């Protein structure tokens, strides 16, 4: 049992969720490596939501509210780390969840769907009857009424080639990635450089706040966003944090 007084309590509990996800057959063993890589970048950011990330989360909330067909992509790490939180966001913006995996097996897809339903998810796209063009691995398989026809796709903890393929299809892609230099971060329309355990609740909170805004006000938030500047600011935040620790 990890005491809450432990200085690494949140980080250790997050690791335990990923390990438990592997035990349950929800998370692939490769997800352990991805979690460690993300945690390293979180250290570099000071393990906090920066001002730039908070702004990107506000913009993401506005984009999802404006979208006629938003969809949230879920992989094993997302299902293990933030199942309740991703379901609350799904309900808040009327965006179905869709399981999409790089190391895909039907057994693991079904395990994640069962896990999400047990946590209360009601809207899940479950077909794999369409293919994303130019993707040659298992992540190409999507639901024709889900990711394939979505206008806006939230892709937490994504891989870069599918992110690019989705933007090539004309979709607006919102990524959550702690590495501002990754292909995912570079190809997304909006990159939230933040830990998913902070980002998803933040986006949901902004969705509730934005409910008071009209469509024109939401559009202004979106139009004023520059992802290249956002990523440059994230790199500056890392440098500033490291400089402050000398």
Order of alpha helices (4+ residues) and beta strands (2+ residues): alpha-alpha-alpha-beta-alpha-alpha-beta-alpha-beta-beta-beta-beta-alpha-beta-alpha-beta-alpha-alpha-alpha
